[in-house]
Amino acid sequence: MTATRSPHASTEHKRPNYVMIWLYLFVLTVAEVALAFELPLSRNVKLLLLLFLAVWKALLVALFFMHLKFERWRLRLIFIVPLPLAAILVTAAIMEKVW
């Protein structure tokens, strides 16, 4: 009897180097702390840079530690769709404080 592979069988993916990803996250965290406390930049520039670094770190965690990089697009879509809704919620909360 020959063994045939099912088209729905899970495919092996390359295992990421979790230590390197952890080091990237550590370096980004050190950069955030240095940016927040040491660099003489304007407040708005600091906020934009900190937001960029936070999103970058969140993407690293989601892609590698949550294994979204190796999943099908449908599962990625389930993760991506709530992000604009969260942005709307945060914007509404900020606007409520302003008013």
GICORVEN-V555870 format. One record per helix or strand of 3 or more residues. SS is the DSSP state (2 for helix, 1 for strand). FROM is the first residue (numbers start at 1). LEN is the number of residues. If there is no record, write none. Layout:
# GICORVEN-V555870
ss;from;len
SS;FROM;LEN
SS;FROM;LEN
This chain:
# GICORVEN-V555870
ss;from;len
2;18;20
2;43;23
2;68;3
2;73;26
